């Protein structure tokens, strides 16, 4: 089951790496998960967006959601006129995103998206892909996402501080996709993980593999990868690189 990395920068995009976004293919199911700056263009290089089954947002910080606006224009006035996509996101997403649509913003938003609120503990299914959610330690309502399919299990941390119980939520996953915003020499507020903390949580969860994402642009991601690998013991660790494909399960 391939997971296409559309971008893995956190906060703002590097010149060679859009912000956070991923595209999952499972059989005939196609999910776009998080839609940060630059990810819509990257998505269009790997799939016709008119074939998407749903969009799934972890939260409404711009580096995870702003390309929903590009998709909105394409759905209402571009080549996908008349197509309305399910959009799963935390409470308040519809009202927040509709602000920039100005007059009749909510009406315009609803014309393009079938908005469905998701909360911690909810379980949804999109064409055989089952998603569950965990509230994370982050300034806005943010949900870690666990996707279970016949091919394997992916757990995505979204943005989170170290207090979130990712080890329990990700237990037994084939692939953990954990943020690695900080490094040992650079740490900020406890609303993000370091690469070391990502590795430690992968070990505690007993995952098959770990992919690091949400790299802070001024930092060298090679150092993040080294620190993540040092903390993860024998678990294979890779960087989520734009244009790359992460295989989940067999």
C-alpha positions, -999 to +999 in steps of 0.1 A: +000+000+000+018+032-012+018+064+007+031+092-015+049+120+003+037+153-012+057+174+013+072+172+047+083+207+057+069+221+090+058+257+094+068+268+060+081+252+028+118+247+020+127+255-016+128+218-024+101+206+000+064+216+003+047+217+036+030+186+050+008+164+029+004+127+019-016+107-006-026+072+002-036+045-023-053+014-011-067-006-040-093+017-055-093+040-025-076+074-027-071+097+003-054+130+006-042+135+041-032+170+051-029+198+025-001+222+034+015+248+011+025+233-023+008+199-018-020+203-043+006+207-072+025+177-059-008+157-056-016+165-093+017+149-103+007+115-090-031+114-094-061+131-110-076+149-081-111+142-095-105+106-085-101+114-048-125+097-024-119+121+005-097+147+021-086+142+057-071+171+077-054+167+111-058+204+120-062+239+105-027+253+108-018+266+073+011+242+068-014+214+070-045+228+053-040+259+031-040+241-002-077+232+005-082+266-011-067+256-044-088+224-044-118+245-036-113+267-067-107+236-089-139+220-076-161+250-081-147+266-112-120+244-126-121+211-145-139+193-116-171+215-117-199+197-100-178+173-079-183+176-042-157+159-020-160+145+016-137+165+039-130+151+073-116+175+098-117+186+135-145+209+149-144+245+136-125+237+104-154+247+082-159+281+099-121+288+099-115+280+063-146+298+051-133+331+064-110+336+034-138+328+010-153+362+020-189+369+012-211+338+015-180+319+025-198+291+043-221+286+013-191+285-011-173+260+012-204+238+014-207+238-024-173+221-028-171+200+003-192+176+023-177+186+057-177+159+083-165+166+118-141+142+134-132+139+171-110+118+193-124+083+196-144+085+164-141+058+138-148+064+101-145+043+070-137+053+035-140+025+010-123-001+032-099+023+049-108+026+086-096+057+104-095+064+142-083+096+159-064+108+190-063+144+203-027+156+205-009+182+226-010+212+202-023+247+203-053+241+180-076+211+179-053+185+163-058+148+157-033+120+152-047+096+126-045+058+125-054+042+092-061+005+092-065-014+059-063-050+047-028-042+035-014-027+067-017+000+094-003+035+093-002+059+123+004+096+116+012+117+146+002+150+130+016+178+152+020+169+188+039+175+220+056+147+240+027+144+264+004+127+238+003+089+243+014+080+208+029+047+219-005+034+228-022+048+198+004+036+173+009+002+189+016-025+163+015-002+133+034-013+102+045+023+096+047+052+121+048+086+104+059+108+133+068+145+132+104+154+140+104+192+142+131+196+168+167+184+172+188+179+203+205+213+197+172+231+189+141+227+210+110+249+213+077+248+231+065+212+240+039+212+212+061+193+187+084+163+189+121+161+183+136+133+161+148+116+193+113+117+208+099+103+176+123+074+177+116+067+214+079+065+207+083+042+178+102+018+200+075+020+227+048+013+202+066-016+186+061-004+151+076-020+120+091+011+105+094+048+113+093+077+088+101+112+101+083+142+088+075+179+096+111+190+093+118+226+105+132+243+073+164+259+089+175+226+103+194+199+084+171+169+080+201+146+078+208+154+115+172+147+123+175+113+106+207+105+125+191+114+159+159+094+151+178+063+141+199+065+173+168+066+194+149+039+175+173+010+181+168-016+155+136-001+139+143+010+104+140+048+101+137+069+070+130+105+061+097+113+044+111+130+013+090+149-012+082+127-042+090+096-023+068+066-017+065+048+017+052+013+015+028+002+043+026-035+051+034-063+027 
